[in-house]
Amino acid sequence: MLNKIGLNKNDELYLLGDFIDRGPYSRMVLDKIMLLKAEGYQVHCLRGNHEQMMLEAPHSDEFAAIWLRNGGNEVMQEFNALSFSDIPKKYFDFIENLDYWFEREQLLFVHAGFKLVNNVNPFELKKNMLWIRKWADQAGVEQWLNGRSVVHGHTPQTEQQIRKRFDQPELFPILNIDNGCAYEAEGMRQLCCVELTERIIYFQKNIER
């Protein structure tokens, strides 16, 4: 995908989380992201629910079991780790410093979405930013956005569903670009990237398995 979009140091790249699990090379993905940042690329990284599970796994038997069941076992194998302490600290530090959301001009970037609760700032509901689904239908979303648009992931969509929203400006205010890269389903098994200045959409088939 990086080759397809021709990433350069003048671009701003927003990555929406879930860099690990449900596929090979999680460690290589993290290494690539850290290398791009070290080389001066403008890469802005968000935390996904899978990163959160990895962070909490060493401190919670419940999250350890959930994470290992959802791809954590593969990550442990990539690190040749028999325990969580065998994973180098720099990877936990990187994940710990990931943001929950970004705002740039009239654009909001988040992994999953936002929960609207009376008298509560949605940016304070961190768990929902990682896990929420079907949030676009909440009452008051349009008023809260107030002209802003949201780009998020987390809930797999088909290529057709993504294109429909992207190609129709009246539907665009909330754009889910998760194309189910880890799923063997029709219209999925791809990465999706949108270029928001020129309004171009890219899809890259999963070539890892």
C-alpha positions, 0 to 999 in steps of 0.5 A, spaced: 500 500 500 505 504 501 508 503 494 501 504 491 500 511 494 507 513 493 508 516 500 513 521 501 515 526 506 510 531 504 504 527 505 501 526 512 499 519 513 494 517 518 494 510 521 487 508 524 490 502 529 490 495 529 497 494 527 497 487 530 494 480 530 490 476 525 495 475 520 503 474 520 508 480 521 505 484 526 512 485 529 515 487 522 509 492 521 510 495 528 518 496 526 516 499 519 511 504 522 517 506 527 522 506 521 518 511 517 517 516 523 525 515 525 526 517 517 522 523 518 515 521 515 509 525 517 506 518 520 500 519 525 498 513 529 492 511 533 491 506 538 486 500 536 483 495 540 488 490 539 493 494 541 489 495 547 489 488 548 496 487 548 497 493 553 493 490 558 495 482 557 500 482 562 496 485 567 490 482 566 488 474 565 482 476 562 485 480 557 491 475 556 486 470 554 482 474 549 488 477 546 492 470 545 485 468 542 485 474 537 492 473 534 496 474 540 499 467 540 502 469 533 505 475 535 508 472 541 511 467 536 514 472 532 517 475 538 519 468 540 516 470 547 514 465 552 512 470 556 509 477 555 516 480 559 520 477 553 517 482 548 522 488 548 519 494 552 520 499 546 514 495 543 510 496 549 512 504 549 510 505 542 503 502 543 502 506 550 504 512 547 499 512 541 493 517 541 486 515 541 484 520 536 486 526 532 483 532 529 485 536 523 481 542 520 474 539 519 477 532 520 476 527 525 480 520 525 479 515 530 479 507 530 472 505 532 468 511 533 465 516 538 459 515 543 454 520 545 452 521 552 449 527 555 453 532 558 459 527 557 465 529 552 465 524 547 473 525 547 473 522 554 470 516 553 476 512 551 474 505 551 468 507 546 473 510 541 477 503 541 470 498 541 464 502 539 460 499 533 454 502 529 455 509 532 453 513 526 446 512 527 446 515 534 441 521 535 445 528 535 451 525 531 450 530 525 449 536 530 455 534 534 459 533 528 457 540 526 460 540 519 466 535 521 467 529 517 470 522 521 474 517 518 475 510 522 475 503 522 474 497 526 468 494 523 469 491 517 465 493 510 465 491 503 469 495 498 462 496 495 460 499 502 466 503 502 466 506 495 458 508 496 459 512 502 466 515 499 463 517 492 457 520 495 458 526 499 452 527 503 454 520 506 461 522 507 461 525 514 462 518 517 467 514 513 469 507 515 475 504 511 476 498 514 475 493 508 476 486 512 484 485 510 484 479 515 477 476 513 476 471 507 469 474 505 467 477 498 468 484 497 473 484 503 481 481 504 484 488 502 487 494 506 483 501 504 487 508 504 483 514 502 487 521 499 483 526 502 486 532 498 484 529 491 479 525 494 482 518 491 481 511 494 486 505 494 485 498 495 490 493 496 489 486 496 492 481 502 498 478 499 501 475 506 497 468 506 
